[in-house]
């Protein structure tokens, strides 16, 4: 059974696969370090981040943080892996990555204690 995806900004896709393709293509349109400047892309990422934050446990720090200034494509490096991803830049000058895949699929983010 197809799992539809609907974002708070009204954007929707019939399946998670379609939504994942949309955000993967969006990521592919930008070079590392590039700011996401398209207004619709920005609105979709804000709504996706709201969906992501809704998955967090009550009381956890949100990715929306102090407010969203903009998004960019950056290189993420972890233990044994490297990938491109979106970063949210906050109005207070901080920034953090988030998984568009987890946000689309509704997978609860891993929290670190």
N, C-alpha and C positions, 0 to 999 in steps of 0.2 A: 504494500500500500504506500502510495506517494505521501510524503510529509511536506505539506506546504509551509512556506516561510513568509511571515508578515512582519514588517517593521513598523515601529511607532509613527514613522513619517508617511505611512500609507503605501509604501512600496511593497510589492508581494510577488512571489514566484510560486508556481505550482508544485515544485519539488525543491528539496535541499540541493540537489545536483545543479539545478538552474541557478540558484542563489550563489552557490559556491563558484560556478563558472563566471558569474557577474563580477564577484569580488576578485577572483584570480585574474580576470582580464583587466580589471581596474589596476591591480598591482602591477601587471605587466606593462601598462602604459606609462609607468614612471621609472626614472632612473634612481639609483640609490642616492639618498639625500634630497631628492626632489620633493617639493611641497605639493600636496594635492590642491590644485587651484580651481578645478571645475566645481561650480556651485552644487550641481546634482550629486557628484561623487562625494563632496563634503557632507551634504545632507544625508546621504545613504550611510556614510561612515559614522556620523553622529548617532543615527538611529540604530545602527548595528552595535555600537558601543553601549547604548542604553539597553539593548537586548542582552549583551554580555554582562553588564552590571546587575541585571535582574537575576542572573544565575548565581551570583555571589551569596555566601551565607550572610544572614542578618548580622550587621555590625562590621562586616569586612570593609576594608578600604576600597572604594570604587575606582575604576579606571577613568571615569569622567573627572574625578578629582576636583580641583578648584574652578573648573570651567575649561572649556575647550577653545584653544586659540586656532589650531590647525592640525593637519595630519601630514605625515611624510612617509616615504618608503625608506627603510633602513635595513642594514644587515643585522640579523640576530645570530648570536653565537652562544652555544651551550656546550655541555660536556659531550663530545662526540658528534656534534651536528652544527650545521650552519644553514641558515635560510633567510630569504628576504621576507619582510613583513611590514605591516603598518605600525607606526608609532603615533600616539596622540601627544600633542604638545599643549600644555596647560597655560592658562593666562598668568600663572605665577612663575613661569619659566621652566618648570619641570616637564619631563616627558617620560613615557613608558610605552612598551610594546603591548599588543594584545593579539589574540588569535582570532582572525576572522572565521577560521574553520570551526573553532569551538563555539563561537557566537552563533553561527548559522545552524550548526547541528544541535545546539542546546546542551552541549557537554559542560558540566560544571567545571570551572577552572580549578586547577590544583592550587591550594593555598600552602604557603610555607610558614612554619611557626618559628 
